[in-house]
């Protein structure tokens, strides 16, 4: 790589990284990410790839990501830090690939604007620093698209096979890689090796999962199967018009003419458009409960196509010229710095990290002696920071959850030492001082992004849905920790 290419790569990395540094300060790691963290931590400590010790249940949909984090933990990096580093590095790789792919087909200005939109979009930043595997999956997906465009299916198929264990949606590019590999002519030996290697990458982990966990399907996937068949509009809203984000709406509107232009002029634009179309259709078919990180490839695609559309609007004012690349990248760098500064000044430090995660970690380190049991619907940060057996009321990491009618029956039957309850209406009996359940559990501490510490929450303040606002309850007769008997 020559000096100019190194400088170009460094500039793009700068444009992507600077807003994400602000994102690390202003936002928090997703609670779901901590589920994978607990698996990684247990594996790194020699306890196996498990959530609750002694219970073989795979509750992460990203086992390869969990293995990567466990490896980094073995080298001394805390798992949460490792996940953020992987996310930011993956976003840098995605930025470099976006620039390469768009510039090759459409020129400098569309490439710079596409990378700029990718770099400063708050939703992309949020997921990139949120500790999830989604950014790694996006980078792998863009790399696979590049390999397929170059008709290098021999190299793409094993990589696509590995991507299945980063995100389940990897099956879309895996099928595309397999189809192109089957159509490829010549190089019979290399195609055979690629097919054998890719097949082994798919089959061997499935066999190991079946042997170790008793199921080749992650428990989290099976559990989320209870929540499919939701609203078409909910899926479309998260993808194209997420609440509270005017920028996402603007990018959606700009992406429409961008898709039309790129479809005519760019092979990458056509492949990206088809992939994202199939991706959205797959989600519309399943209609799961939607989370932001599910939409990351769509957000990336909107940034790319919006950048293409903006370039067409600015084409007359900024025609292609020898100095355009350096000027445009310099302006993009200034935009990245301005966006990062604005995020930091407007949002400030993350209240979830300050008022929920840190106090929860401190409480666990101070009060738990080992052997306690906790029932919770959100088992991410709680499970990572607390050395306790967790009754997962969502059933993501605890398969026995589905033997009970609801969360209240779990509490009645298992009698956990603690309940980590959201301030939500489905826990109304726990917050009601006159209920029989409340007679058996007393509130201990509140963990709220608002900074509120009062543990008495009136029923009128209980929300109908999920939120990162919790009260920890202790069983009134809890004395010596109860050891969970694991079959």
BALO-256425 format. One record per residue: x, y, z of N, C-alpha, C in turn; residue in one letter. Coordinates in steps of 0.02 Angstrom, whole numbers, plus 50000, padded with zeros to 5 digits. Example, Ala and Ser with C-alpha at 12.3 -4.5 7.8 and 13.67 -1.06 7.14 Angstrom:
506604971650390506154977550390506604983550390a
506424988850354506844994750357506455000250394s
***
This chain:
500424994050000500005000050000500445006250000x
500335010849952500755016749947500545021949999x
500955027250002500855032350054500175035750046x
499975037249985499335040549974498755036249998x
498785029749984498255025250006498225024750082x
498805024950114498825024750187498505031050217x
498665036750188498375043050213497625043050202x
497405040650144496685040350129496325035850180x
496615030050194496315025450242496295028450312x
496835032050330496855035250396496325040650402x
496205044450348495695049650349494995046650357x
494865041350321494205038050327494115035250397x
494645032150424494605029550492494465035150542x
494785040850532494675046650576493945048850572x
493685049350511492995051550501492495046950537x
492635040550537492185035650568492275035450644x
492905035850667493045034750738492825040650782x
492955046750760492825052550803492105052850828x
491595052150786490915052150813490775046350860x
491125040750850491005034950894491335035950962x
491855039850966492125041551031491615045651071x
491275050151037490735053851071490175049151090x
490035044251047489515039451061489665035251123x
490295033551132490495029751192490355033851255x
490455040251251490345044751308489595045851321x
489205046651268488515048851277488015043051283x
488205037051261487735031451262488025025751304x
487655020251307487845014651349487835008251308x
488145003151334488114996551303487404993851311x
487154990751258486484987751261486474982251314x
485914981851350485854976651401485934969651371x
485654968551311485704962051279486424959951267x
486864964851255487564963151242487884959551301x
487674961351361487964958351421487814950851426x
487294948551392487154941351392487734937651360x
487944939951302488524936951269489144937951311x
489204943751344489794944951387489854939651441x
489294937751472489324932751525489554926051498x
489324924251439489574918151407490324918551395x
490554924251369491264925051354491684924951418x
491444928251469491814928451533491864921451562x
491324917751563491344910951590491824906551550x
491814907251484492264903251443492994905051457x
493134911551461493814913851474494064911451543x
493604910651590493794908451657493794900751663x
493694897351608493714890051608493084886651633x
492524890251633491894887451658491444884851603x
491664885551541491264883451485490854889051455x
490624888051393490224893051359489494892451383x
489384894651445488724894051476488544900751509x
487914901551524487684907551560487644906051635x
487214901551655487194899151724487664893151730x
488104893351779488594888051787488244881351796x
488484876451758488214869751763487604868451721x
487334873651688486744872951646486944874351574x
486914869251533487134869851464486564872251420x
486514878751414486014881951372486354887451332x
486304887251266486604892451225486094898051215x
486214903651247485744909151243485984915051203x
486534914251166486774919551122486694917451050x
486474921951007486424920450936487084921850900x
487594923750937488244925650907488804921750941x
488814915050935489334911250969490044912950946x
490124914550881490794916350857491024922850888x
490574927550895490734933950929490914932651001x
490554928151034490704926351104491394923351110x
491584919051062492254916051063492794921451053x
492664926151008493144931550996493244935651059x
492704937451093492764941451155493104937451210x
492974930951213493304926751263494054926551251x
494254926151187494964926351170495284932851191x
494954938451179495214944951199495244945551275x
494764942451309494764942451382495374938751409x
495564933351375496144929551396496784933651390x
496774938651346497354943051339497314949151384x
496824949151430496804954351481496304959951470x
495954959951413495474965251400494804963651433x
494524968251471493844967151497493364966051438x
492894961551447492444959751392492054965751365x
491754970051407491404975851379491854980351336x
492464981551359492924985651320493094982151254x
493214975751257493374971951196492814972451146x
492194972151169491624972451123491584979151088x
491714984551125491694991251095492264992151045x
492854989551062493414989951015493264986250951x
492974980350957492784976450897492264980350857x
491774983350891491264987050856491534992950818x
491974996850849492265002750816492725000550759x
493134995550770493574993050717493164990450658x
492604987050673492174984550620491864990250580x
491674995650615491395001450580491915004850536x
492535004950558493075007650516493145003350453x
493144996750462493184992350404492594993450356x
491994994350384491414995750343491485002350305x
491735007450340491845013850307492335013350249x
492875009650259493365008750205493065004950146x
492664999850161492344995950107491825000150070x
491435004050107490935008350075491285013150027x
491825016250050492185020950008492455017549945x
492755011849954493035008149897492495006149847x
491945003449872491425000849828491055006449791x
490905011849826490535017349795490995021249748x
491605022549768492065026449726492205022949661x
492285016349663492455012649603491915013249549x
491285013449570490735013649521490485020649508x
490485025049558490125031349552490555037549562x
491185036749585491615042449591491735044749662x
492145050049669492385052349734491825055249777x
491445059949749490955063549790490425058949820x
490115054449781489645049849812489965045549867x
490595043649857490935039449906491045043349971x
491275049549966491395053650026490745054950063x
490225056650026489585058150059489275051950090x
489365046150058489105039950086489465038350152x
490125039050152490505037750214490325042850267x
490225049150247490045054350296489375052750330x
488885050850289488225049050318488295043050364x
488685038150343488805032250385489145034150450x
489605038950447490005040750506489605044550558x
489155048950537488845053550585488125051750603x
487835046850571487145044950587487105042250659x
486715045350703486695043150773486495035950783x
486045033350740485835026450748486415021650733x
486795023150681487375018950665487905019450720x
488005025450746488475026350801488245022350862x
487595022950877487325019550937487455012050935x
487315008950879487425001750874488165000050873x
488565004350841489275002950836489635002750902x
489395006650951489715006751017489295003351070x
488774999651048488314996651094488494989651117x
489074987151096489304980651121489034974651085x
488594975651036488294970051000488744967850942x
488564962150913488944959150858488764962150791x
488274966650789487984969050726488494972550682x
488944976550711489444980050670489924975250638x
490124970050674490554964850645490184961450588x
489554959950597489164956750543489114961250482x
489014967750493488974972450437489624972550398x
490194972950433490834972950399490944966550359x
490774960850388490824954550353490374954450291x
489774957250298489304957350242489564961550184x
489834967450199490114971650146490724968350114x
491134965050154491704961350126491464955750080x
490944952250101490664946950059490394949649994x
490054955349997489804958449935490374960249889x
490914962849916491504964449876491794958149843x
491854952849881492114946549853491654943849799x
491004944149810490524941649760490534945949697x
490614952449704490664956849646491284955349605x
491804953249638492424951349604492414944049581x
491834940849590491744933849571492244929249606x
492354930849668492814926749709492394922549758x
491944918649730491504914549772491904909349811x
492474907349784492894902449819493114905149887x
493284911549889493474914649953492864916649994x
492324918349959491734920949994491354915550033x
491324909450006490894904450037491114902550108x
491754901250122491944899850191491814905750238x
491934911850213491804917750255491054918550269x
490644917250218489924917550229489694912250278x
490014906450276489844901150323489994903350395x
490564906650405490734909150472490254914550494x
490004918650447489554924150466488894921650496x
488714915350482488114912450512488144912450588x
488754912050615488834911750687488994918550718x
488924923750676488964930650701488264933550706x
487864932750653487154934550654486774929450612x
486174927350633485794922550594485634924950523x
485594931650514485434934350448485984932850397x
486554930450420487094928550375486884923250325x
486334919850338486104914650292485944917550223x
485754923950219485584926950155486194927250109x
486754929750135487364930050095487674923150087x
487554918650135487804911850129487484908450069x
486834909250060486484906350003486724909449938x
486834916049938487094919249877487784916749860x
488214915949910488894913349898488874906249872x
488434902149900488364895249878488134894949805x
487644899249787487394899249719487934901349669x
488324906449686488854908649641489414903549637x
489554900249692490064894949692489844889249646x
489204887549648488954882149605488984884049532x
488904890549516488894892749447489594893949419x
490074894549463490754896249441491044890649398x
491394892649346491704887849300492454887649311x
492744881749299493464881049307493664880449380x
494304879749392494584879349459494204874249502x
494104868449474493694863349507493974861549576x
494634861049580494934859049644494814864349697x
494904870749679494794876149727494064876549748x
493614875449700492904875649717492724869949765x
493024864149754492904858449799493164859949869x
493764862849872494054864549938493614869749973x
493394874849936492974880049965492314877149991x
492014872849951491374869749971491464865450033x
492014861650034492144857250091492284861350154x
492694866650147492864870750204492254874450230x
491874877450185491274881050206490764876550238x
490684870550210490204865750239490424863550309x
491084862550317491344860550382491234866150433x
491334872450412491234878050457490504878550480x
490044876450437489334876450455489154870450498x
489364864450476489114858250506489454856650573x
490114857650577490454855650639490214859450700x
490144866050698489864869450756489154867150774x
488754865750723488074863250737488104856650774x
488574852350752488644845850785488884846750857x
489354851250867489604852550935489054855450979x
488664860050952488114862950990487594857651009x
487454853250962486974847850976487244843351031x
487884841751027488184837151077488234840451145x
488424846851147488554850151211487914852851244x
487494855951203486894859251230486254855051222x
486294849851180485694845851167485244848851115x
485464854351083485084857651030485554861650987x
485454861350921485864865250875485594872350868x
484994873650893484694880350889484794883950955x
485044890150954485114893851016484444894751052x
484464894351117483854895251157483554902151146x
483974907151134483724913851122483294914251059x
483494910451007483094910250946482424906750959x
482454901050994481844897451010481374901651052x
481664905351099481244909551142480924915251104x
481314918351059481044923951021480514921550971x
480504914950958479974912250917479294913150947x
479274914351013478634915651047478374922651032x
478804926951002478624933950994478604936050921x
478574931250873478524933050803477794934250784x
477704936650722477024937850700476744944450724x
477184949350735476954955850758476704960150701x
476774966650708476504971450661476984972850604x
476724972850541477124974950484477384982050495x
476944986350520477124993350528477684994250579x
477694990250632478234990750681478914989250648x
478934984150605479554982450571479764988150525x
479294990650484479454996050437479665002350474x
479345003750531479515009750569480235009450593x
480445003850622481125003250647481625003850590x
481475001050532481935001250476481985008250445x
481415011550435481405017450393481215023950429x
480825023650482480615029750516480645028750592x
481235027150619481285025950691481075032150731x
480685031250784480425036950822480985041250849x
480885047750847481355052450875481965053850833x
481975051650770482555052650728482355055950662x
482395062550660482245066050598482765064450545x
483395063350566483915061850517483765055250481x
483535050150518483365043850486482815044650434x
482325048850449481785050150401482065053550339x
482505058450349482815061950292483225057050250x
483615052750283484015047750247483565043050207x
483005041050236482535036750200482285040050137x
482095046450143481835050050085482375051150032x
482985052750053483535053650006483735047149973x
483675041650011483895035149984483495032949924x
482875035149918482445032949862482745035049795x
482885041549783483215043249719483925040449715x
484245039649773484915036649772484915029549747x
484425025649768484355018749743484235018849668x
483795023249645483635023449573484255025149531x
484655029849554485255031749517485785026149520x
485905023649581486425018449589486235012049552x
485595010549548485385004449513485595004549440x
485565010549410485735011149339486485011349328x
486865013949376487575015349363488055010749400x
487835006949449488305003549494488104996349507x
488554991749494488444984649512488364983949588x
488784987649625488734987449697488044989949720x
487804995349689487154998049706486604992949696x
486644989249641486124984149627486164978449678x
486764976049691486834970549739486624972749809x
486834978749829486634981249895485884982049900x
485574984749847484854985549847484484978949852x
484714973949814484384967349817484464964249886x
485084964549913485204961649978484764964850032x
484734971450032484334974850083483584973550072x
483374972950010482684971349997482494964550024x
482924959550013482794952850040482824952950116x
483294956750143483364957450216482724960050247x
482454965450218481834968350245481254963550237x
481204960250179480664955450168480694949750218x
481294947450234481364942050283481094944150351x
481234950350371480974952850435480224953950432x
479974956150375479254956950369478894950250372x
479224945050347478914938350350478884935850422x
479424937050461479444934550530479104939350579x
479194945750567478914951050610479074949850684x
479724949550701479904948750772479824955350809x
479894954950875479944961150913480604964550892x
480574970750870481144973950838481584977750888x
482244977050877482734980850913483174984650863x
483474990050885483844994450840484384990750802x
484744986350835485314983150803485104978350747x
484474976150746484244972050690484284975950625x
484194982450629484134986650569484794989450545x
485354987650575485994990750557486154990250482x
486084984550449486224984450377485774989150337x
485154989850358484694994450323484915001650335x
485105003350396485345010150409485965011650368x
486415006750362487015007750322486825008850249x
486375004650223486155005450153485845012150140x
485435014550187485135021150179485665026650178x
486175025950219486715030950219487075030950152x
487205025050125487545024550060487125027750005x
486495025850000486075028349946485915035749955x
485855038050017485745045150029486365049150007x
486965046450020487565049649997487595050149921x
487375044949887487355045049814486875050449790x
486285050949821485805056049801486065063049813x
486375064249870486655070849885487195072749834x
487585067749814488115069049765487825071549699x
487255068849680486945071049617486695078249623x
486455080049682486235086949693486815091849691x
487405089549714487985093949719488455093349659x
488285089149611488745087549557488965093649518x
488515098249505488695104149466489155108849505x
489025109349570489445113849611490125110749625x
490155104149628490785100749644490935095349592x
491135097349532491285092349481491925088449499x
491985082649469492585078549481493205082449459x
493715082649502494335086149487494895082849527x
495525084049508496085080749544496095082349618x
495885088249638495925090049709495285088749748x
494775086049714494135085249748494175080349806x
494545074949799494555069849851494825072649916x
495385076149913495675078749975495235084150006x
494925088449964494485093649992493855090550023x
493575085749989492955082650014493085078750078x
493635075150081493795071350141493955076050199x
494285081650184494415086550236493775089350265x
493295090950221492645093350244492275088050284x
492335081750262492015076250299492315075450368x
492975076350373493305076050438493055081550484x
492985087650457492725093150497492005091850519x
491605088850475490915087050493490915081950549x
491365077050546491395071950598491565074950665x
492045079550666492235082850729491655087050756x
491325090750712490755094850734490185090550761x
490055084950727489515080450750489685077550818x
490315075450826490525072550890490475077650947x
490695083750933490665089050984489935090551002x
489505090850952488795092350965488475086751006x
488635080450990488365074851029488575075351102x
489215076551112489475076751181489175082551221x
489095088351189488835094151225488085093651237x
487725091151189486995090851196486775085151241x
487055079151229486835073251266487175072451334x
487815074251338488185073251400488335065851411x
488595064351470488775057451486488155053051493x
488245046651481487675041951483487385041351553x
486735042951562486425042051627486325034651645x
486265030351595486185023151609486825020451639x
487385022351611488025020051638488125022751709x
487945029051719488075032251784487585029951838x
486945029151821486435027851872486175020651873x
486345016651823486105009751821486685004751824x
487125004951775487644999851771488145000151828x
488415006051841488915006651894488635005051963x
488055007851982487765005952048487584998552052x
487354995551997487194988451997487814984252008x
488354986051973488984982551983489224983052055x
489174989052083489394990052153488964986052201x
488304985952189487864982152234488024974752232x
488134972152172488284964952165488934963152200x
489444967352191490094965952222490054966352298x
489624970552324489584971652396489134966552431x
488594964552399488064960852434488014953452418x
488274951252363488204944252345488794940252370x
488644934552399489164930252428489264923752390x
488844922652341488884916452302488314911852318x
487994909052267487444904452277486754907552277x
486704914252273486054917452272485694916052206x
485034917152207484634916552147484264923152136x
484204925052073483874931352054483414930051995x
482794932252000482324932051944482314938851910x
482364938851844482394945151808482164944251736x
481874949551709481694949551638482274952051596x
482644956951621483254959351589483844956051624x
484184951551588484704947451621485394949151595x
485464954651559486114956351530486604958951581x
486564965351597487024968351645486974964951713x
486374963251733486274959751797486684953251798x
486624949251746486984942951744487734943751740x
487964948951704488684949951697488994952251763x
488664956751798488954959551859488814955351921x
488294951251920488104947451980488284940151972x
488664937652020488844930552021488284926752056x
487744925552019487154922352047486824918051993x
486394913552015486004909651967485404913951946x
485324914951881484814919451856484224915551827x
483634916751855483024914151825482804919251772x
482934917651710482804922251655482064921951636x
481704927151653480984927251642480794928251569x
481284930151527481164930551455481324923951419x
481644919351455481784912851427482344912651376x
482764917951373483294918151323483874913451341x
484024912951406484594908851428484394903451477x
483754903051492483494898151541482904894651509x
483024888751482482504885151444481904883251487x
482014882151551481464879951595480934885351604x
481074891451582480574896751589479914894751558x
479934891151503479324889651466478924883951496x
479154881451553478744876651590478234880151635x
478294886751639477854890751683477394895151640x
476814896551667476324900551630476564907751620x
476864910651672477094917551667477634918851719x
477864925051722478414926851767478214926251840x
477574927351855477354926851925477364919551949x
477204914951904477234907851923477954905651936x
478424908451898479134907051910479314909151982x
479114915152001479264917652068478934913352121x
478304911552111477944907552160478274900752169x
478514897852115478784890952118479514890852141x
479924895152111480644894852124480854898852186x
480454903652206480594907852265481304910652264x
481464914652213482144917352209482304921852268x
482944922452283483154926852337483024934152321x
483074935852257482974942852235482544942852172x
482204948352162481864949752099482124956452073x
482354956452012482604962551979482054964751931x
481624969351953481004970851918481034977551883x
480814977751820480724984051786480134987751818x
480144994351815479574998251840479024998151787x
478744992251777478254991051724477624988051753x
477074988851717476424986951744476354979451755x
476744975351718476674968151729476974966051796x
477304970651832477534969351900477104973151950x
476494974851932476084979051976475974975852045x
475904969252047475794965952112476404966452157x
477004966852126477614967452166477684974452195x
477434979452158477484986352182476894988352226x
476394984052231475804985452273475944983452345x
475994988352392476164986652461475674981852495x
475074981352469474574977052501474534970052471x
474914968552420474864962052387475224956652427x
475024950352415475354944852449476074944052426x
476204945552362476884945152337477334950252372x
477074956152381477464961452414477594959752487x
477164955852518477284953952588477884949352593x
478064946152537478624941452538479264944552510x
479214950252477479804953452449479814960852467x
480384963152490480444970252509480914973752460x
480764979952441481204983652396481854985552430x
482404984952392483064986152420483394992352389x
483394992752323483744998252291483454999252221x
483465005552199483225007252132483815009052088x
483765007152025484275008651975483915011951916x
483955018551912483555022251863483985027251826x
483935027651760484315032751723484145039851745x
483555040751773483355047351796483725049551859x
484045044751892484375046151955483915045452015x
483285043852004482815042952059483035036952101x
482985037752166483195032352212482615029652253x
482035032852251481465030452290481235023652263x
481145018952307480955012152286480205011252284x
479835015652315479105015352312478865018752248x
478635014752201478415017352136477655016552132x
477275021952130476535021452125476325017852061x
475765014652063475525010852005475425015451945x
475265021751958475165026451902475805028051865x
476375026551895477015027951863477315021751830x
476985016051837477225009951804477055010251730x
477545009051688477445009551616477165002951588x
476825003251531476544997051502477074992651469x
477654995551454478164991751419478834991951454x
479334989251419480004988551447480354995351451x
480764996151503481205001951508481785000351555x
482325004151547482925003051588482845006651655x
482355004651694482225007551760482015001851805x
482415000451856482314994251894482284995651969x
481934991152004481964990852076482144983652095x
482634983052139482844976452163482464974752227x
482144968952228481774966652287482134960552316x
482134960152383482424954452418481874950552454x
481924943952453481444939952490481524941352565x
480984942452600481034944752669481354939552715x
481284933252698481584928052740482254925652712x
482544929752667483184927852638483734928652690x
484044923152707484604923352754485214920652720x
485364914452736485924911252702485754910052629x
486234911052584486094909952513485884902752501x
485414901952456485184895352437485564892952376x
485864887252380486234884452324485744881152276x
485804882752212485364879852161485604872952144x
485164868152148485334861252129485254860652054x
485804859452019485794858951947485784851551928x
485284849451890485254842351871485834840551825x
***
